[in-house]
Amino acid sequence: MSKKIKITNRRSVFSEIGDYCVFSKEHDFIEVTEWTNQEGFDITISDKQFSFTRGQFELIKTLVKKLD
């Protein structure tokens, strides 16, 4: 059985945390990578990775706004 292999380019953004958080260490960073199917994101914070669908991500943003 032959499986089709697809090569894609995924959109991502990257930033060191230092300018945003006084508690960060020298090489701490955040990278957000959009899923190939555009239905969610992989978010890497230094050595931890989280995956969220777009709906989950929207709810997190809404909840954080409620806290402000």
The 8 nearest C-alpha neighbors of each residue, nearest first, counted from 0:
[[1, 2, 3, 4, 5, 6, 7, 35],
 [2, 0, 3, 4, 5, 6, 7, 35],
 [3, 1, 4, 0, 5, 6, 7, 35],
 [2, 4, 5, 1, 0, 6, 7, 35],
 [5, 3, 2, 6, 1, 7, 0, 35],
 [4, 6, 7, 3, 2, 8, 35, 36],
 [5, 7, 4, 8, 9, 35, 3, 36],
 [8, 6, 9, 5, 35, 10, 4, 36],
 [7, 9, 10, 6, 35, 11, 34, 33],
 [10, 8, 35, 33, 7, 11, 32, 34],
 [11, 9, 33, 32, 8, 12, 34, 35],
 [10, 12, 32, 31, 33, 9, 13, 30],
 [11, 13, 31, 30, 32, 14, 10, 29],
 [14, 12, 30, 29, 31, 11, 15, 28],
 [15, 13, 29, 28, 16, 30, 12, 27],
 [14, 16, 28, 17, 27, 29, 26, 13],
 [15, 17, 28, 19, 27, 18, 20, 14],
 [18, 16, 19, 20, 23, 15, 21, 25],
 [17, 19, 16, 20, 15, 21, 23, 14],
 [20, 18, 17, 16, 21, 23, 15, 22],
 [21, 19, 22, 17, 23, 16, 18, 24],
 [20, 22, 23, 17, 19, 18, 24, 16],
 [23, 21, 20, 24, 17, 16, 19, 25],
 [24, 22, 21, 20, 17, 27, 16, 25],
 [23, 25, 27, 26, 22, 17, 16, 21],
 [24, 26, 27, 23, 17, 16, 15, 28],
 [27, 25, 24, 28, 15, 45, 16, 17],
 [28, 26, 45, 24, 16, 15, 25, 23],
 [29, 27, 15, 16, 45, 14, 44, 26],
 [28, 30, 44, 43, 14, 13, 45, 15],
 [29, 31, 13, 43, 12, 42, 32, 14],
 [30, 32, 42, 12, 11, 41, 43, 40],
 [33, 31, 11, 41, 40, 10, 34, 42],
 [34, 32, 40, 10, 37, 39, 11, 9],
 [33, 35, 37, 36, 39, 40, 38, 32],
 [34, 36, 37, 9, 33, 7, 8, 38],
 [35, 37, 34, 38, 39, 33, 9, 40],
 [38, 36, 34, 35, 39, 33, 40, 53],
 [39, 37, 36, 53, 52, 34, 40, 33],
 [40, 38, 52, 53, 34, 51, 37, 33],
 [41, 39, 33, 51, 34, 32, 50, 42],
 [40, 42, 50, 32, 49, 31, 33, 43],
 [43, 41, 31, 49, 48, 30, 50, 40],
 [42, 44, 48, 30, 29, 47, 45, 49],
 [45, 43, 29, 47, 28, 46, 48, 42],
 [44, 46, 28, 27, 47, 43, 29, 26],
 [45, 47, 44, 48, 43, 27, 28, 29],
 [48, 46, 44, 43, 45, 49, 42, 29],
 [49, 47, 43, 42, 44, 41, 46, 50],
 [48, 50, 42, 41, 43, 51, 47, 40],
 [49, 51, 41, 40, 42, 48, 52, 39],
 [52, 50, 40, 39, 55, 56, 53, 41],
 [51, 53, 39, 55, 54, 38, 56, 40],
 [52, 54, 39, 56, 55, 38, 57, 51],
 [55, 53, 57, 52, 56, 58, 51, 39],
 [56, 54, 58, 52, 57, 53, 51, 59],
 [55, 57, 53, 59, 54, 58, 51, 52],
 [58, 56, 54, 60, 55, 59, 53, 61],
 [57, 59, 61, 55, 60, 56, 62, 54],
 [58, 60, 56, 62, 61, 57, 63, 55],
 [59, 61, 57, 63, 58, 62, 64, 56],
 [62, 60, 58, 64, 59, 63, 57, 65],
 [61, 63, 65, 59, 64, 60, 58, 66],
 [62, 64, 66, 60, 65, 61, 59, 67],
 [63, 65, 67, 61, 66, 62, 60, 59],
 [66, 64, 62, 63, 67, 61, 60, 59],
 [65, 67, 63, 64, 62, 61, 60, 59],
 [66, 64, 65, 63, 62, 61, 60, 59]]
